[in-house]
Amino acid sequence: MDDRQQPEDPSEDETPAACEVRDQLGQQLFDLRDYKAAESILRLNLSIRERTIGIEHSDTLISLIKVAIVLQSQGKSSEAEPLFRRALAVRERTLGPEHPDTLECMSYLSGPIAMKGDWAGAERIEERVVQGLLATLGPDHPHTIVTKEWLAVIRRKLAEGEQGQ
């Protein structure tokens, strides 16, 4: 018989397996567009992971990014941006500025910047991301292609803004 104490409340379970289950549940809720419920579960996971394995662990960073994505999906870009910036700072420190995971994190940051109307700022970020991805992954990699498409959207928005002035 196992002598370990099981928490009475499943949300108090801090094991990696419980965090993985909550990640999957959070993703399902996100996919169903139940953003408030997804945010609650993903924030719980982030809190647990920060406390148990630290902010520099990749699982914690993924949790941080997921919370930011859920916030952005709810139109809370001003809340999402500092989380993306925090994740980017850790990625740059731990993986370096040209690592594909760092560049992906940088690309996430362009979303809230664009959402607040700073399309030029988003363009600068995405140009750097595209250059980094071309150097590390090459022009035919799916991440490079998707990022180039997002850069094209940003540039269209900039052109539309210039025509409207």
Order of alpha helices (4+ residues) and beta strands (2+ residues): alpha-alpha-alpha-alpha-alpha-alpha-alpha
